[in-house]
Amino acid sequence: MNNLHPTKATLIATTVKLLNERALTEIRSDEVLEISGVSKGSLYHHFNDFSDLINTALVARFAEEVDFNIELIANTLARATSKEELFQGLAQVTIATQKPESRSIRFERARVLALSEESPQLSAELGAEQDRLTEAVTDLVLESINKGFIRSDLDPRAIAVFIQAYSLGTVVDDVAGEHVNPEAYYKLIDTVLRASLATV
C-alpha cells in the first residue's frame, strides 16, 4: 500500500484490522469511519461504495498471505544445496502451512475465494494476486529444476499449483467431525514431494 493515497491506505488498514478481529458481516461503514477518522465523503471519493472497500481489504489480507507463502518457499529453495536439503525444507513448509493451528488462515482463504464467485471485481483482484503467487513459485521451482533437484519432466507451474492446492486442501479436514492424523497427512505429502525429486 506504499503507493496509495494516505486516506485510502488508512481506510484499507482499518478495515483489515477489523477483519482480523471479527466476522465480515459484523463490520459496518460507520465503525470504519469512526476508527479511521476519515469522513464519509472521503470514503466515497476513494471507493465506489463500502463493499468496494471491503473487497479491497479482503484482497490486501490475501496478498499478505501470498507474500508470506512466497517468502517461506523462497527461503527454503534458496538455502537448499542438495535434493535432500530441499526435501527437508519443503517438509517443514508442509508442517508450517498444514498444522491444525493454521485452520483459521485456511478458512479465510477459502471464504475469500468463495466470495469472489459472485463479485467480478473481487475475482479479478484476487486472480492477479493468485497469478503473482503462482508465477513466483513457478520461478522458484524452475530454479530447483535447473539445479538438478527436481525432476525436469514435471511441469513447473503444475508443481507450483499443487503446492498451493494441498495447503488449502486441508480445509476439507478442518470441517470434519473426525480429523485425519496430521502426521499421516504430512507423510503423504512428503511421499509425493519425494517422488518429485530428481533421481540423478
Helices and strands as residue ranges (DSSP letters): H 6-21, G 24-26, H 29-36, H 40-46, H 50-79, H 83-98, G 100-102, H 103-115, G 116-118, H 120-146, H 156-169, H 171-174, H 182-196
